[in-house]
Amino acid sequence: MRRRPVRRALATAAVVALGAAGIGTATAATSSAASSDSFYSYSGSAPLSSYAPGTVLDTRTLQYHVLGIPTPVTAIQILYRTTDAQGRATAGVTSVIRSITGDAGRAVSYDSFYDSLNPADSPSRAIAGDVSLGGVIPNAETLFLAPLLLEGYNVVIPDTEGQTADFAAGPEYGTTTLDSIRASTSSAAGTGMNDGTKFALEGYSGGAIATDWAAALAPSYAPDVNRNLVGFAEGGLLVDPAHNLKYVSGSLVWSGVIPMAIIGVARSYSIDFSKYLNSYGMQVYNQLQQGSIVNALGEYPGLTWQKMAKPQYANPDSVPEFVAAVNKINLGSAGTPTIPGFIGQGDGGVLEGTFSSPPGIGTGDGVMVAGDVRALARQYCATGDSSIEFNQFDLLSHIGTAAAWAPLALLWLNDRFAGHTAPSDCGSIAAGNSLAPEQVVSGS
């Protein structure tokens, strides 16, 4: 009963923010996005692989919901063909809010930080009216979307983790985001946008995974999308997951990310981790199979890989399947964006209960490693577009940095759409960590 006022307060704030944008009332309504919702299932006779990535498979128009409460905002949802972490054809879902000014020429792919192993927590389901504990995050993110709408952008919100919630599978985040843009600009989607619409990518934390991977993959996977990208803005970025697992080891708040990442990697790349885990590890592994970041934060204080693994696998690099998977999702080994970027990263992790600074890894914002992000920014400067603006917030944690980063990111995006020359910090970014792939070692 106590949660109801909070729910209504958040919903009211979001309605006011979105209402201020002057968006019209929905003309069609489908208010449920329960797990049995048939919209999420491709039912065509032709195999999905026969369609090009980004092909529109189905659409629907509904009211934008916040914590299950309908708002006057119209959202168009699209079922489209995309590609999963293993390169297989699959169906994805994205949600589009059209520009309040009717401008079909500018759009932002807003990539959510919903960070969940439960498909029910995806943005599209929250927008369609589903209510879940983990879904509170995409509901709260409505407050991040309102400024974009007030600026007159079309906003596209993909379910970046796919329909099986492949948490932390960066390449899949990238392909679902790029194909979402393709689908949203197709004439079959009815969004008013087209293949000439200019796009920016924006995301924080889990959303930054999608933003960066989309920017990195665009030149090779979606050159048609890449030519219309004006830039990417991201903060709190996961670069090298192997480093992050060591960094959050024993954290009071963020150590629950360890089992979430193990589950996400196992699910994305079809790995059976049960043979490497001890009884306690299996207990945690099973508890979080459908968990979200809401279930993990602060719930496993002091947790380490070693507490979950059998003694002979105390070093995660002694598990060849783990090494192969984390190397696939290491951004240091991915492509280089050809567009300008704005990157923000905190370095005040002690504020969120992460006190470790492992050799060769150093400090971070509590969950993301600052040295990794600096290294990636420097790599992009050296190998791609030299217009990379980098901000390190030395005294801010992961959550605190989001508040400082968001308004700066919006100003940066506005300048890109306005055609202003992108600023560059490429000559002044401090050295970072090695992003070389992990190597398999013998077990202890």
N, C-alpha and C positions, 0 to 999 in steps of 0.2 A: 504493500500500500504506500509506503514512503517513497517509492520510486516514481509514482505517478506524477506528482508535481514537477519533478525534475524532467521527466519525459515531456510533459506539456510545455514547460518553460523552454526547453531546447527546440521543440517543434515550433513554438510561437516565434522564437527568435529567428529561426530559419525562414518561416513564412513571411515575417516582416522584411527580412533581408531580400528574399526573392521577390516579394510583392513590391518592394521599392524599385525593383528593376522593371516593373510594369508588364510582366509577362501575362499573356492571356490564359483563359480557362481552357482546360482540356475538353476536346469534343468527343472523345471516346474514352471508355473507362474499363480497365481491368485492374482490380486492386489487390489481387493476390499473386504472390510469387512463391508459393509453397513448393516444396521439393517435388511434388507431383505435377507441377505446372508443365503442360505439354509444350509450351512455347520453346522451352530449352532443348527439346529433342528434335533432331533432324529426322523427318519422316519421308523424305523423297525416295524415289525408286532408284535413281542413279547413285553410285557410290560417291562419297564426299570427295575422294581423290580425283574425281573426274572434273571437279570445279576448280577454277583458278582461285588462289588465295585472295580473300576480300570479297568474294561473290556473296551477294545478299541472298539468303535462303528464306527469310520470313521477316515481317515487321509488325509492330503494333504500336498504338498510341494510347497513352494513359496519363493519369495525374501523377505528378512527382509527390511521393510520400516522405514524411520525416517521422521516424519512429511509429510508423503505421498510420499517421494522420495525414489525410490528403491536403495538398496545397493547391492554389490556383495555377500552378505551373504545369505546362505540358511537356512531356518527355516522349520521344520516339525511341523505341527499343528495336534493335536489329539483331537477328540471328545470322551469322555469317561464317564462311569457311575460313579456317586459319590452320596453323601448324603447331604441334605440341613440342615439348623439349626433345623428343626423339625423332623429330622430323615427320611425324605422321599427320595425315589430314584429320582435322577435328572441327567441331562447331564451337564458335564463341559467341558471346553476347556483349553488346555495347549499348549505351544510352546516350541520346543526343538531346540537348536543349538548344533550341534555335535562338539566334541573336534577337534581342529586343528591338534592334534598329532595322532588322531585315537585311543586314549586310551579309551576303553569301560569300564574301571574299576573305573573311578572317575567322580563324577558329583556333581553339586551344584544346589539345588532348590532355585532359586533367587525369593524371594517373594516381589512383587511390592508394593509401597506405593501410588497407584493410587487414593485411597480414594474418591470414587464417588458413587452417587446414580443413575448414568446413565450407563447402560450396554455398550453403545457406547464408553466409556472411558477405557475399559478394555485393558490390554496389548496385547492380541491376535489380537484385532481389529486394534490397532496402528501398530503392526508388519505387519499386512496384508495390510496396506495402508490407513486405515480410518483416517480422520483428524477431531478432535473435540477439543474444548477448554480444556475440562478436560483431554483429551488424550495427552496433552503436557507433562504431568508428566511421563507416561511410555515411551514416546519418549525420554525425557531427561535422563531417567534412562539407556539408552544405554551406557552412559559414566560410569556407575557403572558396567555394564556387561563386558566391554572390558577387564578390568584387570583379570577377571575370565577366559576369553577365552585365554588371553595371557599366563596364567598359565597352559593351556592345559586341563581345565575342560570341560566336557559336561555341558551345562547350560539349566535348565528346568524352564520355567516361567509360572506358572499357573495363570489363572484368579481366584484369591482366593475368590472373593465375589460372585462367581456363576453368572449365566446368568440373574438374576434379580437384580444384584448389591445390595446385602444384606449387606450394610455398617455396620461395627462394630460387626457383628454376629460372634464372635470368634470361636465357635465350627464348624461353616460351613467353615470358613477360614482353620481350621485345617484339616477337612476331604477332602476338595477339594485339598489341598496340598499333603496329603498322597496318595490319589487316583491318583493324577497326576504322582507321582513317580511310582506307580504301572503300570499305563498305559504306561509311557515312557520307562519302562524296559521290556514291553511285546514284544514278537517276532512279534506280529501283527503290532506294531508301526513302525518298520523299522528304529529305531534310532541307531542300533548297540549295544545298552546296553542290559543287561540281569538281571536276578534276583540275580546275584552276584555283581552287580555294587555298590560300596560304595558311599554314599550320605552324604552331609552336608546340613543344612538348614541355609539360611541367609536372613535377612530382617531388614529394619529400619522403625520405625513409624508404618504406616498401614501394612507394610510388616512384622514388628516384631509381630503383632497380629497373622498372619499366621504362622510364624516361631515358636513362643512359643506354640500356641495351637497344632500345628502339633507334636512338641516334647513331649507335655504333653499327647496327645491322642494316640500317636504311640504304647505304650506298650499294650493298651487294644483294640484300633480300628484296628491297622495294625501291629501286631507283626512281620509279614513277612518283613515289611519295617524297623521296629525298629532295627532288628538285623543287618541291613546294614548301619545304621546311625553312623557317626563318631563324630558328634557334632552339636551344633546350635550356631549361632552368631547373636545377635540382639541388637538393640539400640532404645531408645525413645519409650519405651513399654507402651501400655495401659493395666493396670492390673485390676483396679476396676472402671468401668465406672461411678458408682454413685459418687465416689470421684472426678473424672475428671470434671463432670458437675458442681460440686460446685467450683472446683478450677478455671475453666475458666469463671465462672460467672462474667460478667461485664468487661471482657478483651477487650482491644482495637483491638486486632488482632484475637484471637482464639475463641471468644464467638460464632461465627457462627457455631462452631462444635456442639453446643447444639441442634439446630433444625435438623442438619444432623443426629445426634445420635438418636434423637427421631424418625425420619422418618425411619432410618435403623432398629431400634428395632421393630417398628410397622410393617414394611414390613416383617422382618424375622420371627416374631412370630404371625403374623395375629392379630394385636391389632388395634382397632379403637381409636386413640387418639383425634379425633375431639371433643368428648364429654368433654374433660378436658381443651380445649384451648379456650381462648377468641378470639375476632375478630382479634386483631393484631397477636396473635399466629397462627391463621388459615391462615392469609395472608402470614406470613413467611413460614409456613408449606407447603403451596401450591407453593410458589415461588421456593422452593428448592427440589421439588419432583424428579427432574432430574438433580439436581445440583451436582457439585463436590467441592472439597476443594478449587479449584480456585475461585469458585463463592462465597465461604463462608468467606475466609480469609479477614479480615478488612472491610467486607461489613456490618457488624452488630455490630459496636463498642458499648460496654456497655450493650449488650443484656444479659438478665438473664432469667431463667426459670419463675420467678415470673411475668415478663413482658409479657410472652406468655400464662400463665395459668389463668384459672378462679380463683377468690379469694379463694374459698374453697379448691383448689388444690395447694396453694402456696408452700406447702412442697411436693416435688415429691414423697416422701415416703408415702404420703396419697393416692397414686394411686396403688392399689394392683397389677394390670397388669404390671405396670412399675417395681415395686419391684421384681416381679417374673422373669421378663425378664433380668434385670441387674444382678440378682443373677446367672442366667444361663451363663452369659458372664463374670463373675468374675473369673479371673485365680486363685485366692486364693482358690477357691473351686474345681478346676479342678485336673486332675492327675498330677503326678510328672514325669519329664523326667528321663530316666535312662542313659542318655548320658552326656558328658561334655558340658558346656555352657560358652559363652563369652557374657557378658551383659554390655552395656554402657548406661549411663543416664546423661543428663545435669541437672543443677540446677540454671541456670541463666535466669529465666523466665521474669524478669523485662525488659530484653533487647527486648522482643517481646510483651510488653504491658500487661502482666499479673501481677498484683500487689497483688492479694489476697493470703492469707495463712490461710485458714479456720481451726478452731480448730480441732485437730485430723487428719488433712490432710497435712498441711504444704506447703512447696514450691515445685517448679518443674522447668521444662524447658520452661514454657509458656503454655504447653498443657498437658504434662504428669507429673504425681506426683512422685517426687523422692522418698518419703517415701514408696510409694506403691511398687516401683521397688526393693528397698532395702529389704523390707519385703518378697517379693516373692523369691528373691535370697537366703535369709536366710532360707526360708521354703524349697527350693530345697536342700540346703546344709544339712538340718536336716533330710530330708525324702527320698532323692534320691542320685544321684551321687554327691559326695562331691567336684568334680572338677569343681567348678564354679569360673570363673574369673570375677570380678566386677570392673568397672571403673565409678566413678562419676565425671563429669566435672563441677565443682562448678561454674565457671564463664561463661559457655556457654549455649546458648538457644537451643531450639529444632533444628533449622536449623543449627546453628553453630556446635552443637555436631555431626551432620551427617558427616561433613568434617573431624573431629578428629577421629571419630569412624571407618570409612570405611577402611583406610589403616591398622589399628590395627586388625580389624576383618579378613582381608585377610591374614595377617601374622599368625593369630591364626588358621585359617582354614588350611593353608598350613602345619602347624605343626601337625594337627590332621591326615591329610592324610599321612604325613610322619611317623606316628606312635610314635611320641614323647609323653612323659607323659604330660597330661594336667595340667596346673598350677591351683592353688586353692587359693582363698581369703576368704574361708569360716570362718576362725577364726578372720577376721578383718572387716567384713561388719557391718557398724553401724546399730543400731536398726531402724526399720521402723514403718509403721502404722498397725493398725489392719485391716485384710482383711476379717473379719467376714461378713457374708451375711447381707444385709439390712433387717430391720424389718418394717412392715407396721405400720404406726401411724395414729391417727385420724386426719381428715382435720381441717384446721384452720377456 
